[in-house]
Amino acid sequence: MNVERGVRLIAGVMVLLSLVFAYYFSLNWLWLTAFVGLNLLQSAFTNWCPGMKFLRMMGLKDAS
């Protein structure tokens, strides 16, 4: 797995978790979904995401 795939994996998990939490606990969890979506949008233009640094620290490599 590389950094780019890791970012998509984390984003997908966060969106699904926030939807489950919004259904069972509080609709305020949808703010997490919005944050993840905005973060993915800005990373499409800047090619940078806070999760990328974390994944690199875990040893994942960038896509070649």
N, C-alpha and C positions, 0 to 999 in steps of 0.2 A: 504494500500500500504506500502511496506517496502523500505528500502534504495536501495536494488539491483534492484528492479523493477523501482524505480524512476530514477536511473542512466540510465537504458535502455530507459525509456521514454524520458528523456532529450536528450540523444544521438540521438534517432530517429528523434525527432523534429528538432534538430540542423542540421542533415544531410538533411532532406527534405527542411528546410528553405534555407540552403546554395545552394541546387540545384535550387530552384526557383529563388533565387537572382542571381545565375550564368546565368540562362536562360534570365532573364529580364534586368539585369544591367551590370554585368561584370564577366568574367570567373575567376577573382581573388578570387571570393567567394568559389571556389573549394578548396582553401587552408584550409578553415574551415572544409570541409568534410574530408580532409586528416588529419587534427589535431584531429578531433573526432575519426577517425579510429585508429590512432596511440595511442591515449589515451585509447581506449577500448582494444587494443592489450596489452599495458603494464599493464592495470588493470587485465587482465586475468592471468598474471604471478605474480603480486604483491598483488592482492586483495585490491588495493587502487586506488582511483580516487579523484581528487579535488572536484568533485560534491558531493561525499559522505559526506564530512564535512558539506557542505551547507545544504544537505537534513537532516542530523542529527540535525542541528541547528533549522530546521523547525519542528522538532518533529517526524520525521519518525524513526521507529525502524529497527534494523538489522533483517534479516531473521534468524529464529531459526533452 
